[in-house]
Amino acid sequence: MPNLGQILTQLWSADALWVALITSSVAQFLKPFVHMWRTGEFDWHQIAGTGGMPSSHSAMVSALATGIGLEHGFDSPAFAVAAIFAMIVTYDAAGVRQQAGRHARALNTIVAELLTGHPLEEIHFDELIGHSRLEVLAGVLFGIACMVLWKYLIQPFFL
């Protein structure tokens, strides 16, 4: 049975995990700035919202799969699992969640039209749920780049 020190050492050495988590956080932090660059309006709500550029979920799973591939080989079963997981997450981000956002937009329009002149409670659905394919691609490329930068440019200075 490993002690706490051994567990912490193992977690620290699992850089594919924590670099993927940091990559996701950085991608999420970039969203208000990318939104400002695209629209001219700065919106801190973008930092906590779903959707937007780049996809932090896609960045995270891409960084994780890249890290596992670099550590264990791109022909390893661990990479196969991570790659399939990444494909499911990115497909969901650009497919299912994007469609849910479109449905929410349509429902909001219908509710707004129905409420005109009626004393009903207004219901508003979140429309920015999913990502465009470009946002997902940007997340994938960002995740891969972050992991490669870590493995080949940053990590060697710590060893």
N, CA, C and O of each residue as an XYZ file, in Angstrom:
636
protein
N       0.844     -1.190      0.000
C       0.000      0.000      0.000
C       0.885      1.247      0.000
O       1.695      1.431      0.908
N       0.733      2.105     -1.014
C       1.577      3.301     -1.071
C       1.175      4.317     -0.007
O       0.001      4.435      0.345
N       2.163      5.046      0.497
C       1.860      6.095      1.472
C       1.509      7.389      0.735
O       1.572      7.459     -0.492
N       1.145      8.396      1.501
C       0.696      9.660      0.909
C       1.793     10.296      0.058
O       1.513     10.841     -1.010
N       3.025     10.228      0.521
C       4.139     10.798     -0.240
C       4.296     10.139     -1.599
O       4.543     10.817     -2.597
N       4.153      8.813     -1.643
C       4.267      8.096     -2.908
C       3.119      8.452     -3.846
O       3.310      8.607     -5.052
N       1.938      8.577     -3.280
C       0.771      8.944     -4.093
C       0.964     10.342     -4.694
O       0.705     10.555     -5.879
N       1.421     11.292     -3.867
C       1.652     12.654     -4.363
C       2.746     12.680     -5.425
O       2.645     13.426     -6.398
N       3.779     11.882     -5.248
C       4.845     11.794     -6.247
C       4.300     11.241     -7.562
O       4.627     11.739     -8.639
N       3.471     10.214     -7.461
C       2.876      9.638     -8.667
C       1.977     10.644     -9.371
O       1.999     10.756    -10.597
N       1.176     11.383     -8.582
C       0.304     12.398     -9.181
C       1.129     13.490     -9.855
O       0.786     13.932    -10.951
N       2.205     13.929     -9.217
C       3.046     14.974     -9.794
C       3.681     14.497    -11.095
O       3.812     15.263    -12.050
N       4.071     13.230    -11.125
C       4.716     12.716    -12.331
C       3.718     12.394    -13.440
O       4.117     12.117    -14.571
N       2.433     12.430    -13.125
C       1.389     12.190    -14.131
C       1.111     13.495    -14.866
O       0.010     14.042    -14.799
N       2.138     13.987    -15.575
C       1.999     15.302    -16.191
C       0.955     15.340    -17.298
O       0.425     16.412    -17.592
N       0.644     14.212    -17.919
C      -0.421     14.215    -18.927
C      -1.732     14.664    -18.287
O      -2.529     15.355    -18.921
N      -1.954     14.276    -17.046
C      -3.170     14.662    -16.326
C      -3.184     16.146    -16.011
O      -4.109     16.857    -16.402
N      -2.165     16.618    -15.306
C      -2.248     18.006    -14.861
C      -1.999     19.005    -15.972
O      -2.538     20.111    -15.921
N      -1.199     18.661    -16.978
C      -1.045     19.573    -18.118
C      -2.370     19.678    -18.878
O      -2.728     20.757    -19.352
N      -3.095     18.569    -18.997
C      -4.413     18.600    -19.650
C      -5.379     19.493    -18.864
O      -6.138     20.256    -19.462
N      -5.358     19.405    -17.546
C      -6.236     20.235    -16.718
C      -5.859     21.715    -16.816
O      -6.732     22.579    -16.906
N      -4.568     21.998    -16.799
C      -4.116     23.392    -16.936
C      -4.475     23.924    -18.319
O      -4.909     25.068    -18.452
N      -4.297     23.101    -19.344
C      -4.639     23.501    -20.713
C      -6.109     23.880    -20.813
O      -6.457     24.884    -21.433
N      -6.965     23.077    -20.202
C      -8.396     23.364    -20.209
C      -8.690     24.691    -19.504
O      -9.495     25.489    -19.984
N      -8.039     24.917    -18.377
C      -8.241     26.161    -17.625
C      -7.774     27.379    -18.415
O      -8.445     28.411    -18.430
N      -6.622     27.257    -19.072
C      -6.104     28.371    -19.870
C      -7.039     28.641    -21.053
O      -7.323     29.797    -21.368
N      -7.512     27.586    -21.702
C      -8.447     27.760    -22.819
C      -9.713     28.478    -22.348
O     -10.220     29.366    -23.033
N     -10.214     28.093    -21.188
C     -11.413     28.742    -20.644
C     -11.131     30.212    -20.334
O     -11.969     31.074    -20.595
N      -9.944     30.499    -19.773
C      -9.560     31.868    -19.443
C      -9.432     32.739    -20.690
O      -9.680     33.943    -20.628
N      -9.046     32.142    -21.829
C      -8.860     32.897    -23.071
C     -10.179     33.327    -23.712
O     -10.197     34.260    -24.515
N     -11.267     32.670    -23.373
C     -12.546     32.925    -24.057
C     -12.996     34.383    -24.038
O     -13.405     34.882    -25.086
N     -12.947     35.107    -22.897
C     -13.377     36.512    -22.950
C     -12.507     37.369    -23.864
O     -12.998     38.303    -24.498
N     -11.205     37.048    -23.932
C     -10.297     37.820    -24.772
C     -10.523     37.531    -26.260
O     -10.457     38.438    -27.090
N     -10.788     36.274    -26.588
C     -11.103     35.922    -27.975
C     -12.440     36.556    -28.364
O     -12.598     37.056    -29.478
N     -13.392     36.529    -27.445
C     -14.699     37.161    -27.689
C     -14.512     38.656    -27.958
O     -15.142     39.206    -28.861
N     -13.651     39.312    -27.183
C     -13.399     40.741    -27.375
C     -12.728     40.983    -28.730
O     -13.055     41.948    -29.421
N     -11.798     40.114    -29.106
C     -11.108     40.253    -30.392
C     -12.098     40.093    -31.549
O     -11.982     40.776    -32.567
N     -13.075     39.187    -31.391
C     -14.049     38.931    -32.457
C     -15.146     39.981    -32.523
O     -15.592     40.346    -33.611
N     -15.595     40.484    -31.338
C     -16.768     41.360    -31.309
C     -16.469     42.793    -30.886
O     -17.281     43.690    -31.110
N     -15.308     43.011    -30.275
C     -15.004     44.341    -29.747
C     -15.572     44.561    -28.358
O     -15.377     45.630    -27.779
N     -16.273     43.571    -27.805
C     -16.878     43.687    -26.470
C     -16.231     42.685    -25.519
O     -16.125     41.498    -25.826
N     -15.799     43.184    -24.357
C     -15.208     42.290    -23.357
C     -16.323     41.798    -22.441
O     -17.103     42.598    -21.924
N     -16.398     40.493    -22.241
C     -17.464     39.891    -21.441
C     -16.868     38.812    -20.537
O     -16.544     37.715    -20.994
N     -16.727     39.140    -19.231
C     -16.162     38.168    -18.277
C     -17.046     36.944    -18.127
O     -16.565     35.905    -17.675
N     -18.318     37.025    -18.489
C     -19.201     35.858    -18.385
C     -18.726     34.721    -19.292
O     -19.035     33.555    -19.048
N     -17.981     35.065    -20.327
C     -17.450     34.055    -21.244
C     -16.524     33.068    -20.522
O     -16.386     31.917    -20.936
N     -15.897     33.532    -19.446
C     -14.925     32.683    -18.749
C     -15.595     31.491    -18.058
O     -14.964     30.452    -17.862
N     -16.857     31.639    -17.695
C     -17.559     30.561    -16.993
C     -18.601     29.881    -17.871
O     -19.254     28.930    -17.440
N     -18.757     30.361    -19.091
C     -19.811     29.832    -19.941
C     -19.367     28.641    -20.772
O     -18.178     28.357    -20.917
N     -20.358     27.961    -21.307
C     -20.080     26.892    -22.258
C     -20.036     27.495    -23.644
O     -20.539     28.598    -23.856
N     -19.454     26.804    -24.572
C     -19.323     27.332    -25.915
C     -18.194     28.342    -25.975
O     -17.509     28.580    -24.980
N     -18.006     28.922    -27.118
C     -16.965     29.927    -27.280
C     -15.661     29.348    -27.797
O     -15.491     28.135    -27.917
N     -14.747     30.263    -28.101
C     -13.459     29.918    -28.722
C     -12.350     30.095    -27.721
O     -12.284     31.147    -27.085
N     -11.475     29.130    -27.542
C     -11.477     27.761    -28.070
C     -12.269     26.838    -27.149
O     -12.569     27.196    -26.010
N     -12.600     25.669    -27.639
C     -13.309     24.683    -26.831
C     -12.353     24.136    -25.771
O     -11.370     23.471    -26.099
N     -12.643     24.417    -24.506
C     -11.758     23.956    -23.430
C     -11.857     22.443    -23.239
O     -10.878     21.802    -22.856
N     -13.035     21.866    -23.504
C     -13.165     20.409    -23.410
C     -12.299     19.734    -24.475
O     -11.602     18.759    -24.194
N     -12.350     20.260    -25.690
C     -11.542     19.693    -26.769
C     -10.054     19.878    -26.493
O      -9.250     18.993    -26.783
N      -9.691     21.025    -25.936
C      -8.289     21.264    -25.590
C      -7.818     20.267    -24.536
O      -6.715     19.730    -24.636
N      -8.643     20.023    -23.538
C      -8.264     19.119    -22.455
C      -8.080     17.687    -22.947
O      -7.055     17.067    -22.663
N      -9.051     17.156    -23.675
C      -8.943     15.758    -24.096
C      -7.868     15.570    -25.159
O      -7.262     14.502    -25.242
N      -7.625     16.590    -25.970
C      -6.555     16.501    -26.963
C      -5.185     16.533    -26.292
O      -4.282     15.788    -26.673
N      -5.037     17.392    -25.299
C      -3.781     17.430    -24.551
C      -3.560     16.102    -23.840
O      -2.445     15.580    -23.835
N      -4.602     15.555    -23.244
C      -4.485     14.274    -22.544
C      -4.080     13.155    -23.500
O      -3.153     12.399    -23.209
N      -4.760     13.044    -24.628
C      -4.437     11.990    -25.593
C      -3.018     12.169    -26.138
O      -2.292     11.191    -26.318
N      -2.627     13.411    -26.400
C      -1.267     13.667    -26.886
C      -0.237     13.277    -25.834
O       0.771     12.644    -26.149
N      -0.492     13.654    -24.590
C       0.430     13.307    -23.509
C       0.571     11.804    -23.330
O       1.677     11.298    -23.141
N      -0.530     11.103    -23.386
C      -0.487      9.646    -23.261
C       0.240      9.032    -24.453
O       1.027      8.100    -24.290
N      -0.017      9.543    -25.629
C       0.683      9.048    -26.813
C       2.181      9.280    -26.731
O       2.968      8.406    -27.093
N       2.583     10.465    -26.252
C       4.008     10.761    -26.137
C       4.681      9.923    -25.049
O       5.842      9.542    -25.192
N       3.958      9.636    -23.964
C       4.534      8.863    -22.855
C       4.539      7.364    -23.109
O       5.521      6.686    -22.809
N       3.449      6.843    -23.660
C       3.277      5.389    -23.769
C       3.339      4.872    -25.202
O       3.300      3.664    -25.436
N       3.435      5.788    -26.156
C       3.469      5.394    -27.558
C       2.100      5.543    -28.196
O       1.071      5.293    -27.570
N       2.112      5.948    -29.438
C       0.851      6.150    -30.154
C       0.248      4.828    -30.629
O      -0.815      4.805    -31.248
N       0.945      3.725    -30.330
C       0.406      2.400    -30.632
C      -0.019      1.656    -29.366
O      -0.290      0.456    -29.409
N      -0.077      2.370    -28.236
C      -0.417      1.726    -26.963
C      -1.931      1.678    -26.752
O      -2.663      2.509    -27.290
N      -2.398      0.702    -25.964
C      -3.820      0.656    -25.624
C      -4.277      1.908    -24.857
O      -5.414      2.352    -25.019
N      -3.396      2.472    -24.026
C      -3.762      3.687    -23.278
C      -4.049      4.846    -24.232
O      -5.000      5.600    -24.030
N      -3.226      4.984    -25.269
C      -3.477      6.048    -26.245
C      -4.775      5.785    -27.005
O      -5.531      6.716    -27.283
N      -5.035      4.528    -27.341
C      -6.269      4.192    -28.061
C      -7.487      4.624    -27.253
O      -8.422      5.210    -27.799
N      -7.477      4.336    -25.952
C      -8.603      4.724    -25.089
C      -8.721      6.243    -25.042
O      -9.818      6.785    -25.179
N      -7.593      6.938    -24.849
C      -7.614      8.405    -24.769
C      -8.073      9.022    -26.085
O      -8.816     10.004    -26.083
N      -7.638      8.456    -27.206
C      -8.025      8.997    -28.514
C      -9.525      8.816    -28.766
O     -10.190      9.732    -29.249
N     -10.047      7.647    -28.441
C     -11.492      7.410    -28.609
C     -12.288      8.347    -27.700
O     -13.299      8.912    -28.118
N     -11.834      8.509    -26.466
C     -12.464      9.440    -25.523
C     -12.460     10.859    -26.099
O     -13.468     11.562    -26.031
N     -11.324     11.276    -26.665
C     -11.216     12.615    -27.250
C     -12.164     12.773    -28.434
O     -12.780     13.826    -28.603
N     -12.281     11.733    -29.253
C     -13.194     11.797    -30.400
C     -14.640     11.959    -29.951
O     -15.394     12.730    -30.544
N     -15.027     11.239    -28.913
C     -16.402     11.331    -28.406
C     -16.670     12.731    -27.869
O     -17.708     13.322    -28.167
N     -15.742     13.264    -27.080
C     -15.929     14.588    -26.478
C     -15.998     15.667    -27.556
O     -16.869     16.535    -27.504
N     -15.089     15.621    -28.534
C     -15.099     16.653    -29.573
C     -16.321     16.537    -30.475
O     -16.866     17.552    -30.908
N     -16.753     15.323    -30.760
C     -17.976     15.141    -31.556
C     -19.171     15.713    -30.798
O     -20.008     16.407    -31.376
N     -19.245     15.421    -29.511
C     -20.342     15.929    -28.694
C     -20.317     17.459    -28.643
O     -21.365     18.099    -28.732
N     -19.136     18.040    -28.502
C     -19.021     19.501    -28.405
C     -19.514     20.187    -29.672
O     -20.181     21.219    -29.603
N     -19.187     19.616    -30.828
C     -19.555     20.253    -32.096
C     -20.875     19.739    -32.646
O     -21.482     20.393    -33.494
N     -21.326     18.601    -32.190
C     -22.538     18.006    -32.741
C     -23.733     18.164    -31.835
O     -24.560     19.054    -32.034
N     -23.827     17.310    -30.849
C     -25.006     17.250    -29.985
C     -25.232     18.560    -29.253
O     -26.347     19.082    -29.244
N     -24.177     19.100    -28.635
C     -24.336     20.326    -27.855
C     -24.647     21.519    -28.751
O     -25.393     22.413    -28.350
N     -24.088     21.547    -29.955
C     -24.388     22.629    -30.899
C     -25.870     22.589    -31.284
O     -26.525     23.629    -31.351
N     -26.391     21.394    -31.535
C     -27.811     21.250    -31.872
C     -28.701     21.656    -30.690
O     -29.752     22.268    -30.880
N     -28.276     21.313    -29.481
C     -29.050     21.712    -28.296
C     -29.117     23.233    -28.201
O     -30.148     23.784    -27.815
N     -28.036     23.908    -28.548
C     -28.028     25.373    -28.562
C     -28.991     25.939    -29.597
O     -29.673     26.933    -29.345
N     -29.042     25.303    -30.759
C     -29.982     25.744    -31.803
C     -31.428     25.533    -31.358
O     -32.292     26.372    -31.615
N     -31.683     24.416    -30.695
C     -33.033     24.165    -30.176
C     -33.404     25.209    -29.131
O     -34.533     25.700    -29.113
N     -32.455     25.549    -28.261
C     -32.712     26.562    -27.239
C     -33.044     27.908    -27.878
O     -33.941     28.614    -27.420
N     -32.314     28.259    -28.940
C     -32.571     29.518    -29.641
C     -33.991     29.531    -30.210
O     -34.699     30.533    -30.109
N     -34.401     28.405    -30.813
C     -35.752     28.313    -31.378
C     -36.803     28.384    -30.274
O     -37.820     29.060    -30.428
N     -36.565     27.693    -29.165
C     -37.516     27.741    -28.051
C     -37.633     29.151    -27.476
O     -38.733     29.593    -27.144
N     -36.522     29.853    -27.358
C     -36.564     31.226    -26.854
C     -37.388     32.121    -27.769
O     -38.126     32.980    -27.286
N     -37.275     31.936    -29.070
C     -38.064     32.716    -30.027
C     -39.547     32.392    -29.880
O     -40.383     33.295    -29.876
N     -39.871     31.116    -29.761
C     -41.270     30.698    -29.604
C     -41.854     31.248    -28.314
O     -42.961     31.786    -28.309
N     -41.111     31.114    -27.217
C     -41.595     31.613    -25.917
C     -41.795     33.122    -25.974
O     -42.799     33.629    -25.474
N     -40.846     33.856    -26.582
C     -40.976     35.313    -26.681
C     -42.225     35.697    -27.462
O     -42.921     36.644    -27.094
N     -42.513     34.969    -28.536
C     -43.708     35.264    -29.325
C     -44.983     34.931    -28.564
O     -45.968     35.665    -28.647
N     -44.968     33.833    -27.828
C     -46.147     33.440    -27.053
C     -46.425     34.395    -25.905
O     -47.580     34.621    -25.545
N     -45.360     34.961    -25.325
C     -45.532     35.827    -24.164
C     -45.998     37.233    -24.511
O     -46.384     37.994    -23.624
N     -45.967     37.583    -25.781
C     -46.383     38.914    -26.182
C     -47.846     39.120    -25.793
O     -48.754     38.527    -26.375
N     -48.043     39.968    -24.804
C     -49.397     40.273    -24.354
C     -49.996     39.247    -23.403
O     -51.175     39.362    -23.067
N     -49.251     38.263    -22.961
C     -49.760     37.254    -22.042
C     -49.009     37.316    -20.719
O     -47.797     37.527    -20.695
N     -49.735     37.132    -19.620
C     -49.100     37.211    -18.300
C     -48.453     35.881    -17.869
O     -48.634     35.452    -16.729
N     -47.723     35.248    -18.744
C     -47.051     34.001    -18.409
C     -45.625     34.282    -17.948
O     -45.052     35.327    -18.257
N     -45.064     33.334    -17.207
C     -43.689     33.465    -16.750
C     -42.733     33.286    -17.935
O     -42.869     32.356    -18.729
N     -41.773     34.196    -18.028
C     -40.809     34.102    -19.120
C     -39.763     33.029    -18.808
O     -39.188     33.001    -17.719
N     -39.535     32.166    -19.766
C     -38.536     31.104    -19.648
C     -37.447     31.409    -20.664
O     -37.739     31.709    -21.822
N     -36.188     31.334    -20.233
C     -35.078     31.576    -21.158
C     -34.110     30.402    -21.087
O     -33.639     30.031    -20.012
N     -33.823     29.825    -22.248
C     -32.909     28.696    -22.339
C     -31.534     29.188    -22.772
O     -31.431     30.099    -23.594
N     -30.479     28.594    -22.226
C     -29.112     28.952    -22.584
C     -28.844     28.522    -24.018
O     -28.946     27.339    -24.343
N     -28.504     29.471    -24.872
C     -28.312     29.188    -26.290
C     -26.866     28.859    -26.648
O     -26.612     28.209    -27.662
N     -25.929     29.298    -25.832
C     -24.528     29.056    -26.135
C     -24.077     27.814    -25.378
O     -23.420     27.907    -24.341
N     -24.435     26.661    -25.907
C     -24.140     25.387    -25.252
C     -22.983     24.693    -25.948
O     -22.056     24.221    -25.289
N     -23.025     24.626    -27.250
C     -22.037     23.870    -28.009
C     -21.043     24.762    -28.717
O     -21.001     25.974    -28.506
N     -20.252     24.141    -29.553
C     -19.191     24.823    -30.271
C     -19.361     24.634    -31.773
O     -19.938     23.650    -32.235
N     -18.845     25.598    -32.515
C     -18.738     25.409    -33.961
C     -17.559     24.462    -34.206
O     -16.751     24.215    -33.311
N     -17.478     23.948    -35.404
C     -16.355     23.058    -35.733
C     -15.017     23.794    -35.628
O     -14.006     23.200    -35.254
N     -15.014     25.078    -35.957
C     -13.796     25.871    -35.856
C     -13.359     26.011    -34.395
O     -12.169     25.922    -34.093
N     -14.309     26.229    -33.495
C     -13.981     26.339    -32.074
C     -13.425     25.029    -31.535
O     -12.492     25.031    -30.732
N     -13.996     23.908    -31.976
C     -13.503     22.589    -31.563
C     -12.108     22.354    -32.134
O     -11.214     21.890    -31.426
N     -11.923     22.676    -33.413
C     -10.606     22.507    -34.031
C      -9.564     23.356    -33.310
O      -8.451     22.896    -33.056
N      -9.920     24.584    -32.983
C      -8.992     25.453    -32.248
C      -8.650     24.839    -30.895
O      -7.497     24.887    -30.466
N      -9.645     24.263    -30.220
C      -9.387     23.596    -28.946
C      -8.467     22.398    -29.098
O      -7.556     22.205    -28.293
N      -8.699     21.593    -30.129
C      -7.856     20.417    -30.387
C      -6.417     20.851    -30.635
O      -5.491     20.308    -30.033
N      -6.227     21.822    -31.514
C      -4.875     22.286    -31.838
C      -4.201     22.932    -30.627
O      -3.002     22.754    -30.412
N      -4.969     23.676    -29.843
C      -4.434     24.300    -28.629
C      -3.983     23.227    -27.636
O      -2.908     23.337    -27.047
N      -4.800     22.199    -27.453
C      -4.448     21.117    -26.532
C      -3.201     20.375    -26.954
O      -2.321     20.108    -26.135
N      -3.122     20.041    -28.233
C      -1.934     19.342    -28.748
C      -0.700     20.226    -28.578
O       0.346     19.763    -28.124
N      -0.831     21.493    -28.944
C       0.312     22.417    -28.850
C       0.790     22.574    -27.403
O       1.994     22.576    -27.145
N      -0.141     22.705    -26.469
C       0.250     22.853    -25.063
C       1.019     21.633    -24.568
O       2.036     21.775    -23.890
N       0.544     20.442    -24.898
C       1.227     19.235    -24.431
C       2.590     19.087    -25.091
O       3.563     18.731    -24.426
N       2.673     19.354    -26.379
C       3.960     19.254    -27.078
C       4.939     20.286    -26.523
O       6.110     19.975    -26.301
N       4.467     21.512    -26.298
C       5.328     22.538    -25.693
C       5.838     22.091    -24.323
O       7.014     22.263    -24.003
N       4.950     21.522    -23.526
C       5.356     21.042    -22.207
C       6.412     19.954    -22.323
O       7.468     20.033    -21.695
N       6.127     18.946    -23.123
C       7.008     17.778    -23.210
C       8.383     18.109    -23.798
O       9.391     17.574    -23.337
N       8.439     18.975    -24.799
C       9.692     19.189    -25.520
C      10.411     20.493    -25.194
O      11.621     20.589    -25.400
N       9.697     21.504    -24.688
C      10.344     22.780    -24.417
C      10.411     23.153    -22.939
O      11.392     23.746    -22.491
N       9.378     22.811    -22.185
C       9.333     23.249    -20.785
C       9.830     22.161    -19.838
O      10.719     22.415    -19.025
N       9.285     20.978    -19.926
C       9.628     19.894    -19.011
C      11.125     19.580    -18.962
O      11.640     19.327    -17.873
N      11.846     19.582    -20.077
C      13.279     19.268    -19.999
C      14.073     20.176    -19.059
O      15.105     19.767    -18.527
N      13.597     21.407    -18.854
C      14.288     22.337    -17.949
C      14.054     21.980    -16.482
O      14.797     22.436    -15.613
N      13.031     21.171    -16.194
C      12.728     20.785    -14.818
C      13.391     19.477    -14.423
O      13.394     19.121    -13.245
N      13.950     18.758    -15.381
C      14.569     17.457    -15.090
C      16.053     17.557    -14.904
O      16.714     16.548    -14.655
